Amino acid sequence: MYELDYLDQLESEAIHIFREVAGQFERPALLFSGGKDSITLVHLALKAFRPGKFPFPLVHIDTGHNFPEALAFRDQLAAQIDEKLIVRNVGDTIKAKGLTEPKGKFASRNALQTFTLLDTIEEFEFDACIGGARRDEEKARAKERIFSVRDEFGQWDPKRQRPELWNTYNGKISKGENVRVFPISNWTELDIWNYIRRENIELPSIYFAHEREVLQHEGQLVAISDFITLEPGDSVVTKTVRYRTVGDMTCTAAVESAASDIDGIIKEIIATKTSERGETRIDDRVSEAAMEDRKKNGYF
Amino acid sequence: MDILRFITAGSVDDGKSTLIGRLLYDSKSIMIDQLEAIEKQTKNKEEGEIDLALLTDGLRAEREQGITIDVAYKYFSTPKRKFIIADAPGHIQYTRNMVTGASNANLIIILIDARTGVVEQTRRHSIIASLLGLRHVVVAVNKMDLVDNSQDVFNNIVIDYANLAKSLGLEDVTYIPISALKGDNIVDKSTDITWYEGPALLDVLENVQVQHDIDLQHARFPVQYVIRPQTENLHDYRGYAGKLVSGVYKKGDTVTVLPSGITSTISAIEVTGKEVEEAFAPQSIILHLADDIDISRGDVIVKSNDLPQVEQELEVLLCWMDSKPLAAGKKYLLQLNSAVVKSVVKEIEYKIDVNTLERLPAPEQAGLNDIVKAVIKTARPLVFDQYKKLKVNGGAILIDETSHVTVGACMIQ
């Protein structure tokens, strides 16, 4: 009779982690991009802290290459729950620091995002950044602790991770260091979708089937935008698509789908034979250890 | 549907990673792109065979050296359950990582190579499982194909292990003959091991009862955070937020706040924004009390008719996890749930031989991966239960005050 469903267990664990952050840190932040995982985080934070205010602002590191639908949703949700939203732009960092923009067909600002993130952490002296990363996404992330300590350069050292025992999280750090906290570490893509369905969580429209002009490139469908360069011979078509993840328009691919509601999406996720990042993230294909290398440099 | 968290243990070449790879593969939890990636990396293998072990080694250094360095977490689910696998390294020098993985597991799979039987590593992992209070053990006798699927070989290992389990007090032990490489008795029943009539491994994992492992008798509520909106319409709102680690609370229950000892009554309980009549572990909740008392993070709210211990001196079994040795007289921070107190290790009483469970004379220092019995004194009274009685309120960590690293795992005796 006193039994908790798996989604309730995951939810309770995430709320517990949120409250540990509130109890242990002085200046935390919640990294919020307007994607499904960070939207789920916001809903879990509401459950952890309402009727009180969040003990942290929402922070978005905007690469300037985001989907307009996700940005609009980001602003709307922050306003609706009346919490503070801080936005820092990668474009500003590029100018201020004289960084070199990557070149090529899908010139992504993904790696440059780390510079802005680390600057923002320094600017606000954030000691903890809560993020929506999940261990099922990628093999380097499968190795990461829920409280992941980063040094003063924002670096992750997988060989020096703290043991994490029982449900006890050690958030003690020295000045300059910070902790990345992942409350939904133990959730899978399907868990997220099942939770979104159960909780009736609203999402940006790009998660649902819609018509879009896309470039077909090596089996992936990349949205036509000002941020990618078209060449003669490129195959541009209009297709009915949806997104499984929301990153930059330059490195996130769409999937062909007619799923216009959450039930339809869940059916497709259960049937799919490709992983979320494998199907849609061009940035992970750079090398075998692309994610590990980015994280060692301070990527979230 | 519920969740089963389990850990795999065994010697280096017993096939742990292959077993996990097989579980994921045969339960169709591996995606095509992930398979393609490991196919590319599979070297020196017969054609058509892929190295499933590569699925779990996520770090560059692990793939380069072909060993598991740190715990990786893997996920799969069946219509019955969601599974969280802690894939812990088998090497002795990574005992601390095994302790990490085992600390919140419901079940441990101990792999035994059918050709070698119960070895030192089997004993060591079983001892750690018993020290950590893991309730369910599955002994998977692997590589049965290499001993001609012999029933005698299997039976002898069962007899050997049953003796060990008895001496360690491990009660719920299931034995399964498997071949991780071939997939025998992993997800589906083997057609080659004809004499075996028990269930396949996945069947055991799907059906082991873990709901009863949550203690509903002793109610413990460590306060994590106090919610006080102080707005006009919520002027008097004061909610104590935290996770109910064990037990059941009902509106109207008489409670005691520890360590202060002040009593009050539960006036309201909220679970994810809704008011409820009762709440139970492991729900994250907000409690309201009838009286206005000073309560902050680190305090524990318990039912007045069932109190935990409140003391400043504790006897602990301690797994040392740092390369800098532990010596008596050293000071550390001790964290138990949300309470963090200064502490000093007063005495190391003896060391436990993790191969035999024998007590060795007290060493001057405890080194990395040592398990010792020690006496710890805390600067303020600590609210705890014996680990054996109530894991969720008896397991604490030690933190180095200057490096801030987690250096020890304590099981309070």
Interface residues (C-beta under 8 A of the other chain):
Chain A: Y2 E3 L4 D5 Y6 D8 Q9 L10 E11 S12 E13 I15 H16 R19 E20 A22 G23 L46 K47 A48 F49 R50 P51 G52 K53 P55 R135 D136 E138 K139 A140 R141 A142 K143 P158 K159 Q161 R162 P163 E164 L165 W166 N167 T168 N170 K172 I173 S174 S185 N186 T188 L190 D191 T272 K273 T274 S275 G278 E279 E288 A289 E292
Chain B: M1 D2 I3 M31 I32 D33 Q34 A37 Q41 L55 T56 D57 G58 L59 R60 A61 R63 I69 D70 V71 A72 Y73 K74 Y75 S77 R81 K82 I84 R96 N97 V99 T100 S103 N104 Q211 I214 L216 Q224 Y225 I227 R228 P229 L234 Y237 G239 A241 G242 K243 V245 V248 T272 G273 F280 A281 P282 Q283 S284 R297 M321 L333 Q335 L336 N337 S338 K391 V392 G395 A396 I397 I399 H404 V405 T406 A409
